[in-house]
Amino acid sequence: MTLCLLFFSQIRDVLGREEERLDLPSGSRVKDLERLLSTHAPQIAGLLGSVTFAVNNAYVDRDSELHDGDVVALISPISGG
């Protein structure tokens, strides 16, 4: 299955891009995507533990199943004052 990944905030800044397409096996879950990203993009591996995932504009937990064509947003915490 093919996913569209959207990167925001710190993740976007580190990767230098706003989106990417990525293939995963059918039946994969968000936690599988997180594991793949930590090896596919090791420069963000340390940030993934604090990322919130949203699939098709809805926040999800890491046990949520992914489907072909899903749009997955990786949202880093934002700090400010």
C-alpha positions in Angstrom: 0.0 0.0 0.0 1.1 3.6 -0.6 0.8 6.3 1.9 1.2 10.1 1.6 3.2 11.4 4.5 2.9 15.1 5.5 5.7 16.5 7.7 5.2 19.5 10.0 7.3 21.7 12.2 10.6 20.1 13.4 10.2 17.0 11.3 9.7 19.1 8.2 12.7 21.3 9.1 15.0 18.3 9.7 14.0 16.4 6.5 13.9 19.6 4.3 10.6 18.6 2.7 6.9 18.8 3.4 5.7 15.4 2.1 6.7 12.0 0.8 5.1 8.9 -0.6 6.0 5.6 1.1 5.1 2.0 0.5 4.3 -0.3 3.4 2.9 -3.9 3.5 -0.9 -4.2 3.7 -2.1 -4.5 7.3 0.6 -2.2 8.6 -0.1 0.0 11.6 1.1 3.4 12.6 3.7 1.8 14.9 5.0 -0.1 11.9 5.3 3.2 10.0 7.1 4.8 12.9 9.6 1.8 13.0 10.2 2.1 9.2 10.7 5.8 9.4 13.3 5.4 12.1 15.5 3.4 9.7 14.4 5.2 6.5 15.1 8.6 7.9 17.4 8.1 10.9 17.9 11.8 11.4 14.3 12.0 12.8 14.4 8.8 14.8 14.9 10.7 18.1 11.9 12.9 17.4 9.4 10.2 16.6 8.5 9.4 20.2 7.0 12.8 20.7 5.2 13.0 17.3 1.4 12.9 17.1 0.1 11.0 14.1 -3.1 12.0 12.2 -4.6 9.8 9.5 -6.9 11.5 7.0 -7.3 14.5 9.3 -8.1 12.5 12.5 -5.7 11.9 15.4 -4.9 8.2 15.8 -2.9 6.1 18.2 0.0 3.9 17.2 -2.1 0.8 17.0 -4.3 2.2 14.3 -4.3 0.2 11.0 -3.3 2.0 7.8 -4.9 1.6 4.4 -3.8 2.3 0.9 -4.1 5.9 0.0 -4.1 7.2 3.6 -2.7 10.6 4.2 -0.6 10.5 7.4 0.5 13.7 9.1 3.5 13.7 11.5 3.0 16.6 13.9 5.8 17.6 16.1 5.2 19.4 19.4 5.4 23.2 19.0 6.8 25.3 21.8 6.5 29.0 22.1 6.0 31.8 24.5 
